[in-house]
């Protein structure tokens, strides 16, 4: 007797999780949400960039650990940090 294996239809497959995937957050932000100053724990040579939700670069610095966000408009921002040849991204809420 020979068995014949038929290809599965994509609709038959339900993904319930991703084993082995983990967030690559190599820095922390506090306080978050913020209204005046944000503190980051980054290395001295880390490149820090903050983008608005429209994708506009609103801040860029190297090795900054304290960022004044008091002049930022209220909203959600994306902080991207490049350090140790790794790029990590987190969201920041400014009130």
Secondary structure by P-SEA (a helix, b strand, c coil): cbbbbbbbccccccccccccccccccccccccccccbbbbbccccbbbbbbccccccccccccccccccccccbbbbbbbbbcccbbbbbbbbcc
